[in-house]
Amino acid sequence: MIATAARLVSHRQRFGTGASGCGRFCVRIFVLLFLGLFTAVSSRAAAPDIAEASAALLRSDTGQWLYTKAAETPRHPASTTKILTTLVAIESGDLDRAVTVAAADTKVETSVVGLRAGQRVPLRALLYAAMLRSANDAAMTIARAVGGSTADFAALMNERAAAAGAKRSHFANPHGLTDSHHLTTARDLALITRAAMANPTFRQITGTKTYTWRYGAQPQVLENHNHMLKTYAGCVGGKTGYTAAAGKTLVVVARRGGVELIAVLLNGHGERIWEDAEELLDYGFKVAR
């Protein structure tokens, strides 16, 4: 727009004008310039006002960062940790092998699927329990089956996170329960999720709305805690999380028209995190065009 105005002024000067004519002409040019700039600015989507302490929006198909807020600040990830847990387990191979539940695996707190010591469960089923129900007992069984111990599995997690580009993260357990040495950033978690979504098996699991769990006294239906799979057009995956230290955490992946976005929100409070995730994704789809 500025270059166009300059060419018009130059053209006017080249062919000559009177003083008053030039004044009127220049006024018109600058009015057009102002209107053009105003239109260009107003046509851009306004950056969302995100309440969560940290957030990041990554266009996963290009690697472009579309929004960040304190995205390099280490924070507790809570159960969004299970994105990495599931990826490491998938890459270990043979998901249909049965693994034995240890007594220690059943002694974790809060969200569980009700595993019993000595029970034999396919690894694949445990991954669905970890991602959909956010079952901590399933995460513990996965870690021991794949890594030999939770400490050795955490080492695998950190190695995989670094390979995905995560530079300010350290994982100490497979479930995300609070540990002072278990921290990540919004940026790192987006990159880890990008690596996970590149795996077709992970993509299938995280995008599953319900899964029939057949390894208890009676079958039960596990519903994905990420309800945006049902409420947000184009949502294809993600993971929720909560602990008192982490607050509410959320990762949501959505795809529209060939554009795939990963939204990460950390240290949220209340139900606003869902609204902010939708607003962040809406913003991303507008500016990504």
Buried (B, 14 or more C-beta within 10 A) or exposed (E): EEEEBEEBBEEBEEEEEEEEEBEEBBEEBEEBBEEBEEEEEEEEBEBBEBBBBBBBBBBBEEEEEBBBBBBEBBBBBBBBBBBBBBBBBBBBEEBEEEBEBBEBBBEBEEBBBBBBEEBEBBBBBBBBBBBBBBBBBBBBBBBBBBBEEBEEBBEBBBEBBEEBBBEBBBBBBBBBBEBEEBBBBBBBBBBBBBBBBEBEBBBEBBBBEEBEBEBEEEEBEBBBBBEBBEEBEBBBBBBBBBBEBBBBBBBBBBBBEEBBBBBBBBBBEEEBBBEBBBBBBBBBBEBBE
